[in-house]
Amino acid sequence: MTEIAAKTQSDLSRILAERQSKHRVPGLVGAVVREGALAWSGGAGSADLETPGVAPTADTQYLIASHSKTFTAVAIMALRDEGKLSLDDRLEQFVPESKHAGITIRQMLSHVSGMQREPVGDVWDQMKFPDREQLVAGWNEAERIGKPHHRFHYSNLVYSLLGEIVARLDGRSWYESVQARILQPLEMRRTTVGMDGGPAATGYYVPPFSDVPVREPLLSLGAMDACGGLASTAEDLAKWMAFIADPVDEVLSKDTIDEMCQPQIMADVDRWQLGFGLGFMLLRLGERVFVGHTGGMPGHITGSFVHRPSGTAGIALMNTTSAPDPAGLATDLAIKVLDDDPLPPKPWIPGTSVPDELTGVLGTWFTEGQPFVFSVREGRLEAAAPGAPAHKGPAVFERISADLYRTVSGRETGELLRITRDSTGDPTTLHWATYLCTRQPLAFGQHH
């Protein structure tokens, strides 16, 4: 793996020190993931104020709160891929006691169901959280405060119900399902419900008008674990970020993770800087989109985000209730590395052969007045528009049968490409997504 340059590492440590000092965070951990592994981590302050000066590390456990939702979402999508549910199925198909009709799994995953934010009963004031039976009973008392898909409205209650769906379909508790489906295959050994007894950060509230932190209670969320019950470490979250960038089929296919990272709703309608996919926050900063989540529990504020195209992620874990923006810190770390110490480009490797049936297809074809250059890379047919921006990849085709190809990525993904030949076997026209492609630029209808 490519090392992060010493100067960049020093800059990352400075970012942590500045945030810790400016925002009076007892102890914070920052980490950067690159090429599928933890590439850098650092700590500032103290994991526990009773042992001052012992900085937290990548193996210090923090409550990661709403990061738990991303695990719930992956479990739901795994059940979908197994044919146990569809995204457009309604909640009452799995929880027949539900009196809120017509709420779909897709709406629940992307916070567009219109249901209220929290379970009934002022749970964060009373510090009493429902068990599974109370959760479903309370769900029926809860208010549907908005129309479906009308606007983004974040809901811990809804994600707790998604956990109930996982438990019912899998015949085991939500956490047992997440362990078996995700944590064990990815070797995330210190991602647990509540603290696991190993090295951990103590949660504090730092009052605005004094510098004497108050220890926060360690809460147990009961049936709300699926929305916020997990604790984890930077080391484990590095594995989670690497998985989101480059999934392993044993947990979830790349296609399904790609689907989860498609925007379902714009959470920030004014500037389009925060969207929501199926379980993931989609944070746009400049020309990059980061995928991940934040978490907040009493005494613990966390964030982890990955830039999927480069596989570069930032992780921020802080043991204070009133912390700086965790998404901001996590992405600042990732962006520092992306901007100042980017990975070298992958080396060009020569191909070995051009399939015989493609030799006459290569070169420039015109469609709708525009040129497209068809070429072969590593034995596969591609098409690219000259002058297209660098971040837009070519269309890539897969052969179905003689002279029939399917677009598998890039422009017109899913559409067919059909080759028509003359009596000597030379290609005369292409039809791509039914549009005519000719060797000479022509007006519409001119070919006939």
C-alpha positions as CSV (number, residue, x, y, z in Angstrom):
1,M,0.0,0.0,0.0
2,T,1.2,3.5,-0.8
3,E,2.3,5.3,2.3
4,I,0.9,8.8,3.1
5,A,3.8,11.4,2.8
6,A,5.3,12.5,6.1
7,K,4.3,16.1,5.5
8,T,0.7,15.1,4.9
9,Q,0.7,13.0,8.1
10,S,2.0,16.0,10.0
11,D,-0.8,18.2,8.6
12,L,-3.4,15.5,9.6
13,S,-2.1,15.5,13.1
14,R,-2.3,19.3,13.2
15,I,-5.9,19.2,12.0
16,L,-6.7,16.9,15.0
17,A,-4.8,19.1,17.5
18,E,-6.5,22.2,16.3
19,R,-10.1,20.7,16.5
20,Q,-9.4,19.2,19.9
21,S,-8.1,22.5,21.3
22,K,-10.6,24.9,19.6
23,H,-13.7,22.9,20.4
24,R,-12.5,21.6,23.8
25,V,-12.9,17.9,23.0
26,P,-11.6,15.7,25.8
27,G,-10.2,13.1,23.4
28,L,-10.6,12.6,19.7
29,V,-9.3,10.1,17.1
30,G,-8.9,10.7,13.4
31,A,-8.1,8.2,10.7
32,V,-7.6,7.9,7.0
33,V,-8.3,4.9,4.8
34,R,-6.6,4.3,1.5
35,E,-6.5,1.3,-0.9
36,G,-8.7,-0.8,1.4
37,A,-6.8,-0.4,4.6
38,L,-6.2,2.0,7.5
39,A,-3.3,4.3,6.2
40,W,-3.0,6.8,9.1
41,S,-4.5,7.4,12.5
42,G,-3.8,9.8,15.3
43,G,-5.3,10.9,18.6
44,A,-5.4,14.1,20.6
45,G,-6.4,14.8,24.2
46,S,-7.5,12.0,26.6
47,A,-9.7,9.0,26.2
48,D,-10.6,9.2,29.9
49,L,-10.0,12.3,32.0
50,E,-9.2,10.1,35.0
51,T,-6.0,9.1,33.2
52,P,-5.1,12.5,31.6
53,G,-2.6,12.5,28.8
54,V,-3.4,9.1,27.5
55,A,-4.6,9.9,24.0
56,P,-7.2,7.6,22.3
57,T,-6.0,5.4,19.5
58,A,-7.5,3.6,16.5
59,D,-8.3,0.8,18.9
60,T,-10.3,3.0,21.3
61,Q,-14.0,2.2,21.3
62,Y,-16.6,5.0,20.9
63,L,-20.3,4.9,20.6
64,I,-21.0,5.3,16.9
65,A,-24.7,5.9,17.3
66,S,-26.4,6.5,14.0
67,H,-23.6,4.7,12.0
68,S,-25.7,1.7,13.1
69,K,-28.3,2.7,10.5
70,T,-25.8,1.9,7.7
71,F,-25.5,-1.6,9.1
72,T,-29.3,-2.0,9.3
73,A,-29.6,-0.8,5.7
74,V,-27.0,-3.3,4.4
75,A,-28.8,-6.1,6.3
76,I,-32.1,-5.0,4.7
77,M,-30.5,-4.9,1.2
78,A,-29.0,-8.4,1.7
79,L,-32.5,-9.7,2.6
80,R,-33.7,-7.9,-0.6
81,D,-31.0,-9.6,-2.7
82,E,-32.0,-13.0,-1.2
83,G,-35.6,-12.4,-2.4
84,K,-37.1,-12.0,1.1
85,L,-38.4,-8.5,0.5
86,S,-38.7,-5.8,-2.2
87,L,-37.9,-2.1,-1.6
88,D,-41.5,-1.3,-2.6
89,D,-43.0,-3.8,-0.1
90,R,-45.0,-2.2,2.7
91,L,-44.1,-2.4,6.3
92,E,-47.4,-4.1,7.2
93,Q,-46.3,-7.2,5.1
94,F,-43.6,-7.9,7.7
95,V,-45.1,-6.2,10.8
96,P,-48.9,-6.9,10.4
97,E,-49.7,-5.0,13.6
98,S,-48.6,-1.7,12.0
99,K,-51.5,0.7,11.7
100,H,-49.6,3.1,9.4
101,A,-50.6,1.8,6.0
102,G,-48.6,2.0,2.8
103,I,-45.1,2.9,4.2
104,T,-42.5,1.2,1.9
105,I,-39.1,-0.2,2.8
106,R,-37.6,2.3,0.3
107,Q,-39.2,5.3,2.1
108,M,-38.0,3.9,5.5
109,L,-34.4,3.5,4.3
110,S,-34.2,7.0,2.8
111,H,-36.0,9.0,5.6
112,V,-39.0,10.0,3.3
113,S,-41.8,8.1,5.0
114,G,-43.1,11.2,6.8
115,M,-43.1,9.5,10.2
116,Q,-42.1,11.4,13.3
117,R,-38.4,11.4,14.4
118,E,-38.4,9.5,17.7
119,P,-40.5,6.8,19.5
120,V,-43.3,8.1,21.6
121,G,-42.7,8.8,25.3
122,D,-39.9,11.5,25.2
123,V,-37.3,8.8,25.3
124,W,-34.3,11.1,25.3
125,D,-35.7,13.1,28.2
126,Q,-36.8,10.0,30.3
127,M,-33.8,7.9,29.3
128,K,-36.1,5.0,28.9
129,F,-36.1,3.1,25.6
130,P,-38.7,0.7,24.3
131,D,-38.3,-3.1,24.0
132,R,-39.5,-4.7,20.8
133,E,-43.1,-5.1,22.0
134,Q,-43.2,-1.5,23.2
135,L,-41.6,-0.3,20.0
136,V,-44.3,-1.7,17.7
137,A,-47.1,-0.5,20.1
138,G,-45.6,2.9,20.2
139,W,-45.2,3.0,16.4
140,N,-49.0,2.8,16.1
141,E,-49.3,5.8,18.4
142,A,-46.7,7.8,16.6
143,E,-47.7,10.6,14.2
144,R,-47.2,10.6,10.5
145,I,-46.2,14.3,10.2
146,G,-45.5,14.5,6.4
147,K,-46.4,13.2,3.1
148,P,-44.2,10.4,1.6
149,H,-41.3,11.6,-0.5
150,H,-42.4,15.2,0.1
151,R,-39.3,16.1,2.1
152,F,-36.4,14.5,3.9
153,H,-37.2,13.9,7.6
154,Y,-34.8,11.9,9.6
155,S,-36.3,9.2,11.8
156,N,-34.8,7.0,14.5
157,L,-38.2,5.5,15.0
158,V,-38.4,4.3,11.4
159,Y,-34.9,2.7,11.5
160,S,-35.8,0.9,14.7
161,L,-38.7,-0.6,12.8
162,L,-36.3,-1.6,10.0
163,G,-34.4,-3.5,12.7
164,E,-37.6,-5.2,13.7
165,I,-38.1,-6.3,10.0
166,V,-34.5,-7.7,10.0
167,A,-35.1,-9.6,13.2
168,R,-38.4,-11.1,12.0
169,L,-37.2,-12.2,8.6
170,D,-33.9,-13.6,9.9
171,G,-35.4,-15.3,12.9
172,R,-32.8,-13.8,15.3
173,S,-32.1,-10.5,17.0
174,W,-31.1,-7.5,14.8
175,Y,-27.6,-7.6,16.3
176,E,-27.1,-11.4,15.7
177,S,-28.1,-10.8,12.1
178,V,-25.6,-7.9,11.7
179,Q,-22.9,-9.9,13.4
180,A,-23.4,-12.9,11.1
181,R,-24.0,-11.0,7.9
182,I,-21.5,-8.1,8.2
183,L,-19.2,-8.0,11.3
184,Q,-17.8,-11.5,11.2
185,P,-17.2,-11.6,7.4
186,L,-15.5,-8.2,7.6
187,E,-13.6,-9.1,10.8
188,M,-15.0,-6.1,12.6
189,R,-14.3,-7.6,16.0
190,R,-14.8,-4.5,18.2
191,T,-18.1,-3.3,16.7
192,T,-20.6,-4.3,19.4
193,V,-23.9,-3.2,21.0
194,G,-22.7,-0.9,23.8
195,M,-19.1,-1.0,25.0
196,D,-17.3,-4.4,24.8
197,G,-15.0,-3.9,27.9
198,G,-11.8,-3.2,25.9
199,P,-10.0,0.2,25.6
200,A,-12.8,2.8,25.3
201,A,-13.4,6.5,25.5
202,T,-15.5,7.9,28.3
203,G,-18.2,10.2,27.2
204,Y,-18.4,13.8,28.5
205,Y,-20.5,17.0,28.3
206,V,-18.3,20.1,28.2
207,P,-20.4,23.0,29.5
208,P,-20.3,26.3,27.5
209,F,-19.4,28.5,30.6
210,S,-16.9,26.4,32.4
211,D,-14.0,24.0,31.5
212,V,-15.1,21.2,33.9
213,P,-16.5,18.3,31.8
214,V,-19.5,16.3,33.2
215,R,-19.5,12.6,32.6
216,E,-22.4,11.5,30.4
217,P,-24.5,8.3,31.2
218,L,-23.9,5.2,29.1
219,L,-27.3,4.4,27.6
220,S,-28.8,1.1,26.5
221,L,-31.2,1.7,23.6
222,G,-33.1,-1.6,23.7
223,A,-35.2,-2.0,20.5
224,M,-33.6,1.2,19.1
225,D,-30.2,-0.5,18.7
226,A,-30.8,-0.7,14.9
227,C,-30.9,3.0,14.7
228,G,-28.1,3.8,17.1
229,G,-26.9,1.1,19.5
230,L,-23.4,0.2,18.1
231,A,-20.0,1.1,19.4
232,S,-16.8,0.8,17.3
233,T,-13.2,1.8,16.7
234,A,-11.4,3.7,14.0
235,E,-9.8,0.4,13.1
236,D,-13.1,-1.3,12.5
237,L,-14.7,1.6,10.8
238,A,-11.7,1.7,8.4
239,K,-12.8,-1.8,7.3
240,W,-16.4,-0.6,6.9
241,M,-15.3,2.4,4.8
242,A,-13.1,0.1,2.7
243,F,-16.1,-2.2,2.2
244,I,-18.4,0.7,1.1
245,A,-15.7,1.7,-1.5
246,D,-15.1,-1.8,-2.7
247,P,-17.6,-4.3,-1.5
248,V,-17.2,-8.1,-1.1
249,D,-19.9,-10.3,-2.4
250,E,-20.0,-12.3,0.8
251,V,-21.7,-9.3,2.5
252,L,-23.3,-7.4,-0.4
253,S,-22.6,-7.1,-4.2
254,K,-21.1,-4.0,-5.7
255,D,-24.2,-3.4,-7.7
256,T,-26.3,-3.3,-4.5
257,I,-23.9,-0.9,-2.8
258,D,-23.9,1.3,-5.9
259,E,-27.8,1.3,-5.7
260,M,-27.6,2.3,-2.0
261,C,-25.4,5.3,-3.0
262,Q,-27.9,6.6,-5.6
263,P,-29.6,9.8,-4.2
264,Q,-33.2,9.1,-3.2
265,I,-33.9,12.5,-1.7
266,M,-32.1,15.8,-1.4
267,A,-31.8,16.6,2.3
268,D,-30.3,20.0,1.6
269,V,-32.6,21.5,-1.0
270,D,-31.0,25.0,-0.9
271,R,-27.5,24.0,-1.9
272,W,-27.7,20.3,-2.9
273,Q,-24.7,19.5,-0.6
274,L,-26.4,16.6,1.3
275,G,-28.5,13.9,-0.3
276,F,-29.6,10.6,1.2
277,G,-29.4,7.2,-0.5
278,L,-30.7,3.9,0.9
279,G,-29.1,4.2,4.4
280,F,-26.2,6.5,3.4
281,M,-25.6,10.2,3.7
282,L,-24.2,11.6,0.4
283,L,-22.2,14.6,1.1
284,R,-21.0,16.8,-1.9
285,L,-17.9,18.9,-1.3
286,G,-16.7,20.7,-4.4
287,E,-16.6,18.2,-7.1
288,R,-16.4,15.1,-4.9
289,V,-19.2,13.1,-3.2
290,F,-18.5,11.3,0.0
291,V,-20.6,8.4,1.3
292,G,-21.0,7.6,5.0
293,H,-22.8,8.7,8.1
294,T,-22.5,10.6,11.3
295,G,-23.5,9.6,14.9
296,G,-24.4,11.3,18.1
297,M,-25.0,9.8,21.6
298,P,-24.5,11.5,24.9
299,G,-20.8,12.0,25.2
300,H,-19.9,10.6,21.7
301,I,-20.0,12.4,18.3
302,T,-18.6,10.5,15.3
303,G,-18.5,10.6,11.5
304,S,-17.0,8.5,8.7
305,F,-17.1,9.2,5.0
306,V,-15.5,7.7,1.9
307,H,-14.8,9.0,-1.5
308,R,-15.7,5.8,-3.4
309,P,-13.9,6.5,-6.7
310,S,-10.5,6.8,-4.9
311,G,-11.3,4.6,-1.9
312,T,-10.1,7.4,0.4
313,A,-12.0,7.8,3.6
314,G,-11.8,10.0,6.7
315,I,-13.0,8.9,10.2
316,A,-13.6,11.2,13.2
317,L,-14.4,9.9,16.8
318,M,-14.9,12.4,19.6
319,N,-15.9,11.9,23.3
320,T,-18.0,15.0,23.9
321,T,-21.7,15.8,23.5
322,S,-21.1,19.2,21.9
323,A,-18.4,18.4,19.3
324,P,-17.3,20.1,16.1
325,D,-19.1,18.9,12.9
326,P,-18.0,15.2,12.7
327,A,-18.7,15.0,8.9
328,G,-16.6,18.2,8.5
329,L,-13.6,16.7,10.4
330,A,-13.8,13.3,8.7
331,T,-14.0,14.8,5.2
332,D,-11.3,17.4,6.0
333,L,-8.9,14.5,6.8
334,A,-9.8,12.7,3.6
335,I,-9.6,15.8,1.4
336,K,-6.2,16.8,2.8
337,V,-4.9,13.4,1.6
338,L,-6.7,13.5,-1.8
339,D,-5.5,17.1,-2.5
340,D,-1.9,17.0,-1.1
341,D,-0.9,13.3,-1.6
342,P,-3.1,11.7,-4.2
343,L,-2.4,8.1,-5.3
344,P,-0.3,7.7,-8.5
345,P,-2.4,6.8,-11.5
346,K,-2.7,3.1,-12.2
347,P,-0.1,2.0,-14.8
348,W,-1.3,1.4,-18.4
349,I,-1.1,-2.3,-19.2
350,P,-1.1,-3.3,-22.9
351,G,-3.9,-5.5,-24.1
352,T,-3.2,-8.8,-25.9
353,S,-5.9,-9.1,-28.6
354,V,-8.8,-7.5,-30.5
355,P,-11.8,-9.7,-31.0
356,D,-12.2,-10.4,-34.8
357,E,-15.8,-9.3,-34.9
358,L,-14.8,-5.8,-33.5
359,T,-12.0,-4.9,-36.0
360,G,-14.4,-3.2,-38.4
361,V,-16.3,-1.4,-35.6
362,L,-13.4,0.6,-34.2
363,G,-13.0,4.3,-34.9
364,T,-15.4,7.2,-35.1
365,W,-19.2,6.9,-35.5
366,F,-21.7,9.8,-35.5
367,T,-25.0,9.9,-33.8
368,E,-27.3,12.8,-33.3
369,G,-24.7,14.9,-35.0
370,Q,-22.0,14.0,-32.4
371,P,-18.9,11.8,-32.8
372,F,-18.2,8.8,-30.6
373,V,-14.9,6.9,-30.7
374,F,-15.3,3.2,-30.4
375,S,-12.2,1.4,-29.2
376,V,-11.1,-1.9,-27.5
377,R,-9.5,-1.9,-24.1
378,E,-8.6,-5.3,-22.5
379,G,-10.7,-7.1,-25.1
380,R,-13.9,-5.1,-24.4
381,L,-15.6,-2.6,-26.6
382,E,-15.8,1.0,-25.3
383,A,-17.3,4.2,-26.7
384,A,-16.3,7.7,-25.6
385,A,-17.2,11.2,-26.7
386,P,-14.1,13.3,-27.7
387,G,-13.7,16.2,-25.3
388,A,-15.9,14.5,-22.5
389,P,-14.7,15.6,-19.0
390,A,-12.1,13.3,-17.5
391,H,-14.3,12.2,-14.6
392,K,-16.9,10.7,-17.1
393,G,-15.8,7.2,-18.0
394,P,-16.6,5.6,-21.4
395,A,-19.5,3.4,-22.2
396,V,-18.5,-0.2,-21.9
397,F,-20.2,-3.0,-23.8
398,E,-20.5,-6.8,-23.2
399,R,-21.2,-9.2,-26.0
400,I,-24.6,-11.0,-25.9
401,S,-24.4,-12.7,-29.3
402,A,-23.2,-12.0,-32.8
403,D,-23.4,-8.3,-33.5
404,L,-25.4,-7.7,-30.3
405,Y,-24.0,-6.0,-27.2
406,R,-25.3,-4.7,-23.9
407,T,-24.0,-1.4,-22.4
408,V,-22.8,-2.4,-18.9
409,S,-21.5,1.0,-17.7
410,G,-21.2,4.6,-18.6
411,R,-23.6,6.4,-21.0
412,E,-26.8,4.5,-21.8
413,T,-26.1,1.7,-19.3
414,G,-28.5,-1.2,-19.8
415,E,-29.2,-0.3,-23.5
416,L,-28.4,-2.5,-26.5
417,L,-25.9,-1.9,-29.3
418,R,-26.7,-3.6,-32.6
419,I,-24.3,-3.8,-35.5
420,T,-25.6,-4.1,-39.1
421,R,-23.2,-5.3,-41.8
422,D,-23.2,-5.3,-45.6
423,S,-22.9,-8.5,-47.7
424,T,-19.1,-8.5,-47.3
425,G,-19.4,-8.4,-43.5
426,D,-18.3,-4.8,-43.0
427,P,-20.2,-2.8,-40.4
428,T,-22.4,-0.1,-42.1
429,T,-24.5,1.2,-39.2
430,L,-24.8,0.8,-35.4
431,H,-28.0,1.2,-33.4
432,W,-27.2,2.3,-29.8
433,A,-30.2,2.6,-27.5
434,T,-32.1,2.5,-30.9
435,Y,-30.3,5.7,-32.1
436,L,-28.6,5.4,-35.5
437,C,-24.8,5.6,-35.6
438,T,-23.1,6.2,-39.0
439,R,-19.6,6.7,-40.2
440,Q,-20.4,10.2,-41.7
441,P,-22.3,12.9,-39.7
442,L,-25.9,13.0,-40.9
443,A,-29.1,14.9,-40.1
444,F,-31.9,12.9,-38.6
445,G,-33.7,10.9,-41.3
446,Q,-31.0,11.6,-43.9
447,H,-29.8,7.9,-43.9
448,H,-32.9,6.7,-45.6
